[in-house]
């Protein structure tokens, strides 16, 4: 009997606790300013976040908004972010602050540290003014050698995280020998980037091949893109090499314009992309015309304009590296249902996600909302799009000029098209193997934004 009384008393004493638990499960309405911001963040994430089912059931509203936001994220999420008006958005352009991409490599026989090599130099930039070009080498930064131990600090310096001119010590590479040269000083200077950097024609045995280097999906250059394709069409090209090796993405509408210029079978009413979201968002197919309608540039917004410059291609060769990301990956994957895509180079970065920004001043969040698929429901490339023909772009020196038979990725495409009898002068370069240690273009791609959904998409909470 005593045991029964004790048991009933214990159960009775536990009831307030059980009641309290029920109260904690009820919706929480914070009254302080931090709590209100966090409540907005949580409500938005529950509605739109791709991994909404992984949000913790009882987040801590006392955390600062950045800490609170991070506490909600899935372990699979690499790209969602939060900022306020006093905080800079995720850095992307800082990786190109002086107007050049670079890599650090290890050269057999060179024992004085790592060697820097310019992989791309922007026109009108500080790097070009200092005489740098693709393939230029340097062995010191601000007077010191670059080593595995200090490379992270050197990268922060070169990517614009310190004030003052950047000093680099040049070195000349010739016939397998690296000779130290003079020091050059670079002030800040990105230059004016033109999305259509190179547009060339190869002709051999009556077969005409076009080459297009396209650096960014920037709507300001959509008219230049149409002009480039009109030139290729007038030349009656039957093959196209599209170089996206350092393309860090941009406008979805520009990517749709490029796809329509390439694939004659892609019509306005055909699906260009499928956005797959959480249980609230579902699947959202987008036709080519629907995506074109979101463009802020009139050039190519009318499909008839694209049709006038369109090429009749059976296949397209796309050159990629780890620096190929976001909208650049989108156009590669989304062309596949409409034209044969032959990818050459290295696997891309793997941003198969889309997002849109939500704002409650001063805070703004940009969570992953969708995964991206093409019209054939092909997607899931978070580990990158893997090329059929794998070629390492930075496996040897000298690099060779972009868009020439002296450059390994371009040469691989030309060999598929023409065989061993390549168009142009014979390749004279004497190559030497090197080991890639760090690639700034790939680092930039890791920080590049995912595909951004236009404001015509559903309004956030």
RODO-2510 file (C-alpha; in nm, 4 decimals, decimal comma):
residues 461
     n   res          X          Y          Z
     1     x     0,0000     0,0000     0,0000
     2     x     0,2856     0,2395     0,0877
     3     x     0,4457     0,1633    -0,2476
     4     x     0,1210     0,2500    -0,4286
     5     x     0,0849     0,5802    -0,2400
     6     x     0,4497     0,6688    -0,3195
     7     x     0,3928     0,5868    -0,6876
     8     x     0,0804     0,8067    -0,7060
     9     x     0,2595     1,0960    -0,5312
    10     x     0,5558     1,0663    -0,7706
    11     x     0,3229     1,0725    -1,0716
    12     x     0,1415     1,3745    -0,9298
    13     x     0,4690     1,5609    -0,8747
    14     x     0,5706     1,4895    -1,2326
    15     x     0,2511     1,6345    -1,3791
    16     x     0,3612     2,0029    -1,3609
    17     x     0,6775     1,9038    -1,5450
    18     x     0,4760     1,7272    -1,8101
    19     x     0,2500     2,0288    -1,8355
    20     x     0,5538     2,2522    -1,8679
    21     x     0,6815     2,0349    -2,1530
    22     x     0,3519     2,0774    -2,3300
    23     x     0,3792     2,4537    -2,2895
    24     x     0,7316     2,4470    -2,4349
    25     x     0,6006     2,2644    -2,7375
    26     x     0,3576     2,5480    -2,8075
    27     x     0,4557     2,8138    -3,0618
    28     x     0,6993     3,0620    -2,9077
    29     x     0,6471     3,4344    -2,9591
    30     x     0,9601     3,6278    -2,8607
    31     x     0,9288     3,9873    -2,7459
    32     x     1,2882     4,1143    -2,7674
    33     x     1,4369     4,2407    -3,0952
    34     x     1,6865     3,9535    -3,1364
    35     x     1,4156     3,6969    -3,0723
    36     x     1,1852     3,8585    -3,3278
    37     x     1,4540     3,8500    -3,5959
    38     x     1,5246     3,4859    -3,5167
    39     x     1,1542     3,4039    -3,5302
    40     x     1,1384     3,5556    -3,8813
    41     x     1,4469     3,3571    -3,9821
    42     x     1,2954     3,0328    -3,8513
    43     x     0,9562     3,0911    -4,0157
    44     x     1,1231     3,1670    -4,3494
    45     x     1,3463     2,8626    -4,3279
    46     x     1,0599     2,6300    -4,2375
    47     x     0,8687     2,7505    -4,5410
    48     x     1,1399     2,7652    -4,8066
    49     x     1,4580     2,5852    -4,6931
    50     x     1,5364     2,2785    -4,9028
    51     x     1,6343     2,0782    -4,5921
    52     x     1,3422     2,2024    -4,3828
    53     x     1,2909     1,8564    -4,2268
    54     x     1,6392     1,8788    -4,0723
    55     x     1,5762     2,2044    -3,8824
    56     x     1,6180     2,1408    -3,5051
    57     x     1,2809     2,1279    -3,3240
    58     x     1,3832     2,3628    -3,0408
    59     x     1,6399     2,6227    -3,1597
    60     x     1,7818     2,8710    -2,9113
    61     x     1,6250     3,2151    -2,9731
    62     x     1,8841     3,3788    -2,7470
    63     x     2,1604     3,3311    -3,0048
    64     x     2,2694     3,6169    -3,2279
    65     x     2,0958     3,6003    -3,5718
    66     x     2,4088     3,4666    -3,7501
    67     x     2,4575     3,1961    -3,4849
    68     x     2,0856     3,1174    -3,4859
    69     x     2,0797     3,0887    -3,8664
    70     x     2,3796     2,8559    -3,8673
    71     x     2,2172     2,6406    -3,5984
    72     x     1,9319     2,5668    -3,8414
    73     x     2,1455     2,4521    -4,1336
    74     x     2,1716     2,0988    -4,2626
    75     x     2,5082     1,9269    -4,2596
    76     x     2,4652     1,8931    -4,6381
    77     x     2,4339     2,2698    -4,6852
    78     x     2,7464     2,4401    -4,8200
    79     x     2,6152     2,7700    -4,9544
    80     x     2,3322     2,9294    -4,7507
    81     x     2,4248     3,2575    -4,5815
    82     x     2,3050     3,5465    -4,3650
    83     x     2,4281     3,9050    -4,3428
    84     x     2,3164     4,2467    -4,2317
    85     x     2,3545     4,5839    -4,4039
    86     x     2,6804     4,6472    -4,2173
    87     x     2,8341     4,3191    -4,3312
    88     x     2,9661     4,2509    -4,6777
    89     x     2,7985     3,9781    -4,8795
    90     x     2,9892     3,6528    -4,9366
    91     x     3,3181     3,7386    -5,1108
    92     x     3,3494     3,6463    -5,4777
    93     x     3,5144     3,9357    -5,6622
    94     x     3,7931     3,9595    -5,4013
    95     x     3,9440     3,6523    -5,5634
    96     x     4,0058     3,8621    -5,8725
    97     x     4,0991     4,1898    -5,7038
    98     x     4,4169     4,2565    -5,9018
    99     x     4,2662     4,1294    -6,2258
   100     x     4,4233     3,7864    -6,2501
   101     x     4,3697     3,4261    -6,1508
   102     x     4,6719     3,2305    -6,0369
   103     x     4,7778     2,8895    -5,9140
   104     x     5,0581     2,7696    -5,6911
   105     x     5,2501     2,4706    -5,8224
   106     x     5,5458     2,2593    -5,7240
   107     x     5,8136     2,2234    -5,9924
   108     x     6,0568     1,9300    -5,9692
   109     x     6,4067     2,0596    -5,9019
   110     x     6,2945     2,4019    -5,7731
   111     x     6,3598     2,3977    -5,3982
   112     x     6,3038     2,7633    -5,3048
   113     x     5,9305     2,7287    -5,2435
   114     x     5,6187     2,7100    -5,4544
   115     x     5,5884     2,8806    -5,7921
   116     x     5,2964     3,1030    -5,8800
   117     x     5,1622     3,0947    -6,2351
   118     x     4,9027     3,3288    -6,3859
   119     x     4,6165     3,1288    -6,5334
   120     x     4,4117     3,4242    -6,6577
   121     x     4,4731     3,8008    -6,6817
   122     x     4,1878     4,0455    -6,7268
   123     x     4,2208     4,3207    -6,9853
   124     x     4,2768     4,6671    -6,8430
   125     x     4,3659     4,5279    -6,4993
   126     x     4,6546     4,6031    -6,2652
   127     x     4,8000     4,2649    -6,3590
   128     x     4,8022     4,3472    -6,7299
   129     x     4,9566     4,6884    -6,6576
   130     x     5,2375     4,5079    -6,4728
   131     x     5,3079     4,2975    -6,7812
   132     x     5,1472     3,9743    -6,6594
   133     x     4,9804     3,7357    -6,9016
   134     x     4,8605     3,3786    -6,8955
   135     x     5,1567     3,1582    -6,8104
   136     x     5,3591     3,4310    -6,6349
   137     x     5,5413     3,2901    -6,3302
   138     x     5,6356     3,4467    -5,9956
   139     x     5,8380     3,3095    -5,7033
   140     x     5,7897     3,5681    -5,4270
   141     x     5,5011     3,7694    -5,2826
   142     x     5,5850     4,0889    -5,0900
   143     x     5,9494     3,9845    -5,0901
   144     x     5,9026     3,6374    -4,9412
   145     x     5,8972     3,2883    -5,0886
   146     x     5,5673     3,0992    -5,0860
   147     x     5,5663     2,7721    -4,8897
   148     x     5,3099     2,5173    -4,7810
   149     x     5,3267     2,6703    -4,4333
   150     x     5,2565     3,0324    -4,5321
   151     x     5,0450     2,9740    -4,8442
   152     x     4,7122     3,0379    -4,6660
   153     x     4,8336     3,3783    -4,5433
   154     x     4,9728     3,4606    -4,8893
   155     x     4,6377     3,3733    -5,0478
   156     x     4,4570     3,6070    -4,8095
   157     x     4,6982     3,8796    -4,9112
   158     x     4,6635     3,8154    -5,2829
   159     x     4,2869     3,7871    -5,2641
   160     x     4,2538     4,1404    -5,1353
   161     x     4,2429     4,1017    -4,7573
   162     x     4,5190     4,3549    -4,6864
   163     x     4,5870     4,7134    -4,7858
   164     x     4,8632     4,8436    -5,0067
   165     x     5,0194     4,7415    -5,3388
   166     x     5,0904     4,3745    -5,4005
   167     x     5,4578     4,3045    -5,4800
   168     x     5,5448     3,9937    -5,6770
   169     x     5,8846     3,8755    -5,8004
   170     x     5,8665     3,7518    -6,1564
   171     x     6,0388     3,4455    -6,2978
   172     x     6,0843     3,3370    -6,6577
   173     x     6,0093     2,9816    -6,7650
   174     x     6,1910     2,8602    -7,0757
   175     x     6,2899     2,5118    -7,1892
   176     x     6,2279     2,3625    -6,8474
   177     x     6,4345     2,6234    -6,6627
   178     x     6,2991     2,8834    -6,4166
   179     x     6,5028     3,2057    -6,4040
   180     x     6,4324     3,4696    -6,1316
   181     x     6,3381     3,8135    -6,2611
   182     x     6,2407     4,1607    -6,1411
   183     x     5,9872     4,2600    -5,8773
   184     x     5,6618     4,4198    -5,9937
   185     x     5,4116     4,6190    -5,7877
   186     x     5,0338     4,5890    -5,8443
   187     x     4,7781     4,8364    -5,7134
   188     x     4,4108     4,7434    -5,6919
   189     x     4,2690     4,7137    -6,0390
   190     x     4,0155     4,4613    -6,1614
   191     x     3,9748     4,6102    -6,5090
   192     x     3,6625     4,5876    -6,7213
   193     x     3,5598     4,2276    -6,7678
   194     x     3,4018     4,1389    -7,1009
   195     x     3,2032     3,8170    -7,0736
   196     x     3,2912     3,7232    -7,4335
   197     x     3,6688     3,7244    -7,4114
   198     x     3,7703     3,5271    -7,7217
   199     x     3,5790     3,4296    -8,0335
   200     x     3,7830     3,2356    -8,2905
   201     x     3,7456     3,0148    -8,5971
   202     x     3,9412     2,6993    -8,6847
   203     x     3,9283     2,5594    -9,0388
   204     x     4,0817     2,2353    -9,1601
   205     x     3,9813     1,9987    -9,4434
   206     x     3,6644     2,1985    -9,5067
   207     x     3,5383     2,1637    -9,1471
   208     x     3,4777     2,4907    -8,9593
   209     x     3,4953     2,5000    -8,5794
   210     x     3,4129     2,7959    -8,3592
   211     x     3,5741     2,8682    -8,0216
   212     x     3,4079     3,0906    -7,7615
   213     x     3,5584     3,1848    -7,4253
   214     x     3,2721     3,2960    -7,2005
   215     x     3,3736     3,4227    -6,8566
   216     x     3,0495     3,5122    -6,6770
   217     x     2,6726     3,5059    -6,7245
   218     x     2,6362     3,8828    -6,7050
   219     x     2,3246     4,0265    -6,8724
   220     x     2,5118     4,3472    -6,9530
   221     x     2,6977     4,1464    -7,2193
   222     x     2,4024     3,9569    -7,3696
   223     x     2,4203     4,1700    -7,6837
   224     x     2,7896     4,0780    -7,7193
   225     x     2,6927     3,7126    -7,6886
   226     x     2,4421     3,7471    -7,9730
   227     x     2,7012     3,9281    -8,1855
   228     x     2,9540     3,6491    -8,1256
   229     x     2,7056     3,3804    -8,2312
   230     x     2,6003     3,5791    -8,5366
   231     x     2,9680     3,5855    -8,6390
   232     x     2,9957     3,2091    -8,5866
   233     x     2,6808     3,1530    -8,7885
   234     x     2,8091     3,3631    -9,0783
   235     x     3,1273     3,1544    -9,0729
   236     x     2,9064     2,8426    -9,1100
   237     x     3,0596     2,6637    -8,8140
   238     x     2,9470     2,3041    -8,7678
   239     x     3,1359     2,2451    -8,4408
   240     x     3,1656     2,4673    -8,1324
   241     x     3,4147     2,4663    -7,8433
   242     x     3,2635     2,6538    -7,5473
   243     x     3,5259     2,7442    -7,2868
   244     x     3,3699     2,7784    -6,9394
   245     x     3,6804     2,6824    -6,7402
   246     x     3,6767     2,9925    -6,5169
   247     x     3,3080     3,0835    -6,5440
   248     x     3,1724     3,1517    -6,1938
   249     x     2,8067     3,1703    -6,2990
   250     x     2,5611     3,4587    -6,2920
   251     x     2,2246     3,5164    -6,4590
   252     x     1,9963     3,2177    -6,5236
   253     x     1,8332     3,4160    -6,8061
   254     x     2,1715     3,4609    -6,9757
   255     x     2,2363     3,0892    -6,9433
   256     x     1,9020     3,0208    -7,1137
   257     x     1,9954     3,2573    -7,3978
   258     x     2,3251     3,0761    -7,4466
   259     x     2,1475     2,7386    -7,4471
   260     x     1,8989     2,8580    -7,7104
   261     x     2,1806     2,9894    -7,9298
   262     x     2,3423     2,6456    -7,9197
   263     x     2,0526     2,3984    -7,9309
   264     x     1,8189     2,4361    -8,2275
   265     x     1,5815     2,1774    -8,0741
   266     x     1,5234     2,3894    -7,7638
   267     x     1,2003     2,5795    -7,8285
   268     x     1,0301     2,8519    -7,6202
   269     x     0,7693     2,6148    -7,4753
   270     x     1,0200     2,3444    -7,3812
   271     x     1,1340     2,3064    -7,0229
   272     x     1,4745     2,4586    -6,9659
   273     x     1,5037     2,3839    -6,5950
   274     x     1,3193     2,2097    -6,3150
   275     x     1,3475     2,3448    -5,9607
   276     x     1,2883     2,0761    -5,6967
   277     x     1,2129     2,2054    -5,3481
   278     x     1,0900     2,0839    -5,0107
   279     x     0,7397     1,9536    -4,9386
   280     x     0,6052     2,3095    -4,9385
   281     x     0,7702     2,4224    -5,2618
   282     x     0,7414     2,1004    -5,4649
   283     x     0,8695     2,0852    -5,8229
   284     x     0,8628     2,3948    -6,0388
   285     x     0,9342     2,3406    -6,4118
   286     x     1,0450     2,6512    -6,6022
   287     x     1,0104     2,6769    -6,9793
   288     x     1,2732     2,8503    -7,1859
   289     x     1,0425     3,1457    -7,2476
   290     x     0,9543     3,1752    -6,8783
   291     x     1,3244     3,2044    -6,7943
   292     x     1,3877     3,4494    -7,0784
   293     x     1,1078     3,6671    -6,9427
   294     x     1,3048     3,7221    -6,6204
   295     x     1,5955     3,8864    -6,8050
   296     x     1,6723     4,2482    -6,7334
   297     x     1,8388     4,2827    -7,0727
   298     x     1,6306     4,3197    -7,3911
   299     x     1,9041     4,1508    -7,5987
   300     x     1,7838     3,7985    -7,6706
   301     x     1,4748     3,8260    -7,4524
   302     x     1,2716     3,7734    -7,7689
   303     x     1,3317     3,4159    -7,8856
   304     x     1,3267     3,5280    -8,2491
   305     x     1,6466     3,7260    -8,1845
   306     x     1,8119     3,4107    -8,0596
   307     x     1,6812     3,2118    -8,3534
   308     x     1,8447     3,4530    -8,5980
   309     x     2,1897     3,3851    -8,4469
   310     x     2,1331     3,0191    -8,3617
   311     x     2,3774     2,7497    -8,4737
   312     x     2,2754     2,4133    -8,6183
   313     x     2,4917     2,1853    -8,4056
   314     x     2,4765     1,8111    -8,3525
   315     x     2,7115     1,8360    -8,0550
   316     x     2,9029     2,0866    -7,8459
   317     x     3,2407     2,0640    -7,6731
   318     x     3,2512     2,2278    -7,3282
   319     x     3,5813     2,2930    -7,1476
   320     x     3,5579     2,2850    -6,7666
   321     x     3,7663     2,2959    -6,4471
   322     x     3,6875     2,3235    -6,0752
   323     x     3,6462     2,6944    -6,1510
   324     x     3,3281     2,6158    -6,3501
   325     x     3,0322     2,6697    -6,1193
   326     x     2,6674     2,7603    -6,0622
   327     x     2,4913     2,8928    -6,3772
   328     x     2,7803     2,7593    -6,5871
   329     x     2,7079     2,4102    -6,4568
   330     x     2,3368     2,4695    -6,5073
   331     x     2,3752     2,5379    -6,8797
   332     x     2,5979     2,2309    -6,9272
   333     x     2,3497     1,9982    -6,7582
   334     x     2,0414     2,1592    -6,9088
   335     x     2,1694     2,1388    -7,2674
   336     x     2,1925     1,7596    -7,2463
   337     x     1,8298     1,6799    -7,3385
   338     x     1,8616     1,8931    -7,6553
   339     x     2,2161     1,8446    -7,7930
   340     x     2,5085     1,6078    -7,7368
   341     x     2,7400     1,7623    -7,4766
   342     x     3,1038     1,6504    -7,4825
   343     x     3,2724     1,7763    -7,1669
   344     x     3,6517     1,8030    -7,1573
   345     x     3,8815     1,8947    -6,8693
   346     x     3,8121     1,8539    -6,4983
   347     x     3,5006     1,7998    -6,2874
   348     x     3,3108     2,1205    -6,2111
   349     x     3,2558     2,2618    -5,8605
   350     x     2,9096     2,1084    -5,8037
   351     x     2,6645     2,3875    -5,7133
   352     x     2,3386     2,2220    -5,8151
   353     x     2,1312     2,4573    -5,6020
   354     x     1,9131     2,7646    -5,6383
   355     x     1,8251     3,0353    -5,3875
   356     x     1,6502     3,3669    -5,3480
   357     x     1,7096     3,6444    -5,0993
   358     x     1,4720     3,7255    -4,8118
   359     x     1,5048     4,0475    -4,6170
   360     x     1,3859     4,1980    -4,2915
   361     x     1,6029     4,5030    -4,2442
   362     x     1,8787     4,5109    -4,1591
   363     x     1,9032     4,1319    -4,1985
   364     x     1,8977     3,9314    -4,5182
   365     x     1,9195     3,5584    -4,5657
   366     x     1,9760     3,3500    -4,8762
   367     x     1,9087     2,9845    -4,8011
   368     x     1,9174     2,7027    -5,0529
   369     x     1,5610     2,6626    -5,1773
   370     x     1,5823     2,4287    -5,4763
   371     x     1,7947     2,1560    -5,6295
   372     x     1,8371     2,1890    -6,0058
   373     x     1,7380     1,9384    -6,2743
   374     x     1,7161     1,9494    -6,6523
   375     x     1,4161     1,8657    -6,8705
   376     x     1,5107     1,4977    -6,8513
   377     x     1,5116     1,5099    -6,4672
   378     x     1,8903     1,4745    -6,4614
   379     x     2,0618     1,6509    -6,1722
   380     x     2,2263     1,5597    -5,8417
   381     x     2,5697     1,6879    -5,9398
   382     x     2,6752     1,8253    -5,6017
   383     x     3,0117     1,6522    -5,6502
   384     x     3,0556     1,8188    -5,9869
   385     x     2,9818     1,7368    -6,3502
   386     x     3,2431     1,4830    -6,4549
   387     x     3,3834     1,5145    -6,8092
   388     x     3,3886     1,2265    -7,0538
   389     x     3,7447     1,3298    -7,1453
   390     x     3,9464     1,4141    -6,8336
   391     x     4,2396     1,6471    -6,8945
   392     x     4,4274     1,8334    -6,6202
   393     x     4,4538     2,1989    -6,7161
   394     x     4,7488     2,2686    -6,4823
   395     x     4,9496     1,9489    -6,5077
   396     x     5,2400     2,0952    -6,7017
   397     x     5,4188     2,4141    -6,8055
   398     x     5,4011     2,6245    -7,0138
   399     x     5,0229     2,6644    -7,0027
   400     x     4,9663     2,7657    -7,3640
   401     x     4,7371     3,0469    -7,4794
   402     x     4,3625     2,9940    -7,4376
   403     x     4,1816     2,8922    -7,7523
   404     x     4,4889     2,7518    -7,9276
   405     x     4,6172     2,4046    -8,0066
   406     x     4,9001     2,4739    -7,7588
   407     x     4,6526     2,4625    -7,4678
   408     x     4,5709     2,1064    -7,3469
   409     x     4,1900     2,1336    -7,3111
   410     x     4,1399     2,3097    -7,6439
   411     x     4,3805     2,0685    -7,8111
   412     x     4,1825     1,7714    -7,6777
   413     x     3,8637     1,9057    -7,8375
   414     x     4,0414     1,9774    -8,1670
   415     x     4,1822     1,6238    -8,1777
   416     x     3,8316     1,4778    -8,1424
   417     x     3,7110     1,7016    -8,4253
   418     x     4,0099     1,6841    -8,6626
   419     x     4,2190     1,3871    -8,5503
   420     x     4,5925     1,4385    -8,5075
   421     x     4,6138     1,6801    -8,8029
   422     x     4,5293     1,9914    -8,5983
   423     x     4,4506     2,3246    -8,7634
   424     x     4,7049     2,6054    -8,7300
   425     x     5,0828     2,6030    -8,6908
   426     x     5,2555     2,2969    -8,5385
   427     x     5,2759     2,2943    -8,1588
   428     x     5,6328     2,3763    -8,0551
   429     x     5,6025     2,3872    -7,6747
   430     x     5,8336     2,1735    -7,4653
   431     x     5,6240     2,0709    -7,1660
   432     x     5,7383     1,9818    -6,8146
   433     x     5,5192     1,8107    -6,5512
   434     x     5,4251     2,0059    -6,2369
   435     x     5,2107     1,9403    -5,9291
   436     x     4,9132     2,1668    -5,8611
   437     x     4,8958     2,2852    -5,4990
   438     x     4,6366     2,5670    -5,5056
   439     x     4,4063     2,7140    -5,7703
   440     x     4,2547     3,0579    -5,7030
   441     x     3,9813     3,0065    -5,9649
   442     x     3,8592     2,6940    -5,7858
   443     x     3,8725     2,8781    -5,4535
   444     x     3,6602     3,1569    -5,6010
   445     x     3,4135     2,8978    -5,7305
   446     x     3,3717     2,7571    -5,3786
   447     x     3,2628     3,1042    -5,2630
   448     x     3,0510     3,1863    -5,5686
   449     x     2,6781     3,2243    -5,5192
   450     x     2,4436     2,9434    -5,6221
   451     x     2,1899     2,9992    -5,8978
   452     x     1,9775     3,2983    -5,7949
   453     x     1,6046     3,2737    -5,8558
   454     x     1,4610     3,5917    -6,0058
   455     x     1,2169     3,8112    -5,8140
   456     x     0,9269     3,6735    -6,0194
   457     x     0,9461     3,3604    -5,8019
   458     x     0,7255     3,3201    -5,4879
   459     x     0,7581     3,6029    -5,2385
   460     x     0,9291     3,5132    -4,9097
   461     x     0,7509     3,5467    -4,5769
***
